[in-house]
Amino acid sequence: MKVDIAHQESSKGLIFKKPLYGVSLSVVFSEEEQQIIKQHKLKDRIVLSRPLSADLNYDKWADHEDKFYLRISTLMNGEDVYYSDAPSDAKEYEEHLVAALRDLKEFLDENAEVGEARSFEL
């Protein structure tokens, strides 16, 4: 799994420009990882729960549950950009994102093979 993360600055609004701080994520899964995802039907698995991105209006998007989660399918579809209101929030989000991606890599590795039989006494 190859991960690229970049920070970007943007703004929202026509008259009162509100600065936004984005974390751009791009993930390229190896052939083996793609096969594991396909075989075990893991595309809808949640990688990270997160608040609504700062570039979206809560009133408009509150009913769209998919906007509150980063899923494997989102990672497979290309770049994901999540916006925060402050640079420190973007950096904190990146920390959570990296931890979640490490957990995802471990999860995919664990699903590569079935467990082995074992016998023991208690």
Secondary structure per residue as TSV (DSSP state, phi and psi in degrees):
chain	resnum	aa	ss	phi	psi
A	1	M	-	360.0	120.7
A	2	K	E	-104.6	127.4
A	3	V	E	-119.3	131.8
A	4	D	E	-122.6	127.3
A	5	I	E	-125.5	133.3
A	6	A	E	-138.1	151.8
A	7	H	E	-103.6	143.1
A	8	Q	E	-142.6	154.7
A	9	E	E	-114.9	139.2
A	10	S	E	-144.7	-177.9
A	11	S	E	-142.4	158.2
A	12	K	E	-129.6	138.5
A	13	G	-	107.2	150.8
A	14	L	S	-89.8	-46.5
A	15	I	S	-94.9	-57.1
A	16	F	S	-96.2	93.1
A	17	K	-	-68.6	118.6
A	18	K	E	-101.1	121.3
A	19	P	E	-70.2	139.9
A	20	L	E	-126.2	146.8
A	21	Y	E	-122.1	112.7
A	22	G	E	-101.2	150.9
A	23	V	E	-117.6	112.9
A	24	S	E	-94.8	131.1
A	25	L	E	-126.2	132.0
A	26	S	E	-132.1	129.2
A	27	V	E	-125.7	131.9
A	28	V	E	-115.8	116.3
A	29	F	-	-85.1	144.5
A	30	S	-	-69.5	166.4
A	31	E	H	-58.1	-42.7
A	32	E	H	-63.0	-43.7
A	33	E	H	-64.7	-40.4
A	34	Q	H	-62.0	-39.7
A	35	Q	H	-65.2	-41.4
A	36	I	H	-62.5	-44.8
A	37	I	H	-61.0	-45.3
A	38	K	H	-66.7	-47.8
A	39	Q	H	-61.2	-41.2
A	40	H	T	-98.4	7.2
A	41	K	T	52.4	59.1
A	42	L	-	-102.6	6.2
A	43	K	T	-58.3	-33.9
A	44	D	T	-87.8	2.1
A	45	R	-	-65.7	134.6
A	46	I	E	-79.5	126.3
A	47	V	E	-90.1	-40.2
A	48	L	E	-153.9	130.2
A	49	S	E	-89.1	136.8
A	50	R	-	-149.5	156.4
A	51	P	-	-66.0	167.3
A	52	L	-	-61.3	136.4
A	53	S	-	-58.8	141.4
A	54	A	T	-64.6	-15.3
A	55	D	T	-84.7	-3.5
A	56	L	S	-108.5	147.9
A	57	N	-	-85.0	121.9
A	58	Y	H	-58.5	-44.3
A	59	D	H	-59.8	-35.3
A	60	K	H	-78.7	-35.4
A	61	W	H	-107.5	0.8
A	62	A	T	-57.9	-32.5
A	63	D	T	-85.6	-4.2
A	64	H	-	-97.1	87.9
A	65	E	G	-55.6	-33.0
A	66	D	G	-63.2	-20.6
A	67	K	G	-76.2	-11.9
A	68	F	G	-97.6	1.5
A	69	Y	E	-132.5	146.6
A	70	L	E	-103.3	119.3
A	71	R	E	-112.1	162.9
A	72	I	H	-58.5	-39.7
A	73	S	H	-59.6	-37.3
A	74	T	H	-63.7	-41.4
A	75	L	H	-66.0	-34.4
A	76	M	H	-75.4	-22.3
A	77	N	T	-85.2	-4.1
A	78	G	S	126.4	-154.0
A	79	E	-	-69.6	139.0
A	80	D	E	-118.3	130.2
A	81	V	E	-121.0	124.7
A	82	Y	E	-115.7	128.7
A	83	Y	E	-105.5	142.8
A	84	S	E	-122.1	166.5
A	85	D	S	-83.5	-18.6
A	86	A	S	-140.4	149.7
A	87	P	H	-57.8	-36.9
A	88	S	H	-65.2	-35.2
A	89	D	H	-66.9	-38.5
A	90	A	H	-64.6	-40.7
A	91	K	H	-66.5	-39.3
A	92	E	H	-66.2	-40.7
A	93	Y	H	-60.3	-42.0
A	94	E	H	-59.3	-41.1
A	95	E	H	-60.6	-45.1
A	96	H	H	-64.7	-38.7
A	97	L	H	-63.3	-46.8
A	98	V	H	-61.8	-42.5
A	99	A	H	-62.5	-42.5
A	100	A	H	-65.8	-38.0
A	101	L	H	-69.2	-35.1
A	102	R	H	-63.7	-42.9
A	103	D	H	-62.6	-39.9
A	104	L	H	-62.8	-44.7
A	105	K	H	-59.9	-44.1
A	106	E	H	-63.0	-42.4
A	107	F	H	-61.4	-44.7
A	108	L	H	-65.3	-39.7
A	109	D	H	-62.9	-39.4
A	110	E	H	-67.4	-26.3
A	111	N	T	-89.9	2.4
A	112	A	S	-69.3	-32.3
A	113	E	S	-136.5	153.8
A	114	V	-	-79.4	158.2
A	115	G	-	-68.0	158.1
A	116	E	-	-95.9	151.6
A	117	A	-	-70.1	146.6
A	118	R	-	-148.6	160.2
A	119	S	-	-137.2	137.8
A	120	F	-	-160.8	164.7
A	121	E	-	-111.2	146.2
A	122	L	-	-114.7	360.0
